[in-house]
Amino acid sequence: KKKGLTAEEFAQLQENKADEATQKLRLKAMDGKTMLLVSGSFLYPSMAKSIRDSVKEIINMGCSVYMVFQADKKNDKYYQDAKDDNCFHQALFCDLTTDQAGE
């Protein structure tokens, strides 16, 4: 079951302080959220360790990760690295090379 933030915690989070308590609330607020991550071999030939580690940390916070990959790269090293390292809950493939890709 997702914990969520209490009204008091949410009010504290909105103060946006640069302290340890607020940072813990930021991380707690990730629980139950969904992240759409557009990434793939158009950025790097394989998944960089820094990206992998960050995504794994986000997953450990309770966030669901949906990764968007270039449609014609379903079997490239970047996708395979992300899949092998369990860096997403769902993979989506689309054409990221067109002018409409960002729409």
N, C-alpha and C positions, 0 to 999 in steps of 0.2 A: 504494500500500500504506500502511496506517495504521501509524504509528510506535509509539504507546502510550508508557507510562512504564516505565522500568526499576524494579526493586525499590528501588534507592537513591533514585531520583527520587520514587517513591511515598512512601517514608518521610519524605523532606524535605517533601513536600507536606502530609503529615499533621501536621507541626509547626505549620502554619498561621501562619507568620511574616508580618509586614507588611514584606516586602522585595522588591526587584526580582527576585531569583532565584526566589522562591516564586511571584510573580505570573506569571512566564514559564511556570512549570510548570502553573499553573492554566489558562493559555491552551492549552498543549500538550495537557492532559488533555481538552480539548473535542473534539479530533480523533476522528472516528468516532462521536461521540455523536448522539443524536436528540433534538430539542427539540419539544415539543408547545406551540404558542403559541395560546391562545384570545384572539382579538382581533376587531375589526371595527367597523362603524359604530354599534354600541350604545355604543362608547366615544367615538369621534370621527367626524365626517362623512367625513373622508378620512384617509389614513395620515399621521401626523405625521412630519416629517423626523427627529426624534430617534429615533422607533421604527424607521423605515426604516434609518437609519444603524446603529443597534444590531444589528438583525437581519442586515444585510449583513456587519457585522463578525463576528458569530457564524458565518455561512456561510463566510466567509473563513478561519475557524479550523478548518474541516473538519467542522462540525456540520451534520447534515441537519435542516431545519426543516419541520415539518408545521403548517400554520395551520388553525385551526378558525374558521369563519365562520357567522353566522346563516343558516339554510337559505333563508329568503325574501329574502335580500339578495345573491343570486349575481351580480347585475349592478350593484351599487352602486359608488360612487366608491372607497370604502375597499378593497374587493376588487380593483377594477380597478387602483388605484394599486399595491397589493402585487404583483399579477400582472405589471404592466408593469415594475416595478422588480426583478423576479426575487427577491422576498423570501421565497419558500418553494419547497420541492421538491415538496410535495403539498398540495393544498387539500382540506379536509374541510368538509362542510356539515351542520349539525344544528340542532335547535330549542334555542336557548339561553335561551328565555324561560320555560320551565316550571320548576316546583319541583324536578323531577328532573334538571335540566340539570347540576347539579354532582355528580351521582352517577356 
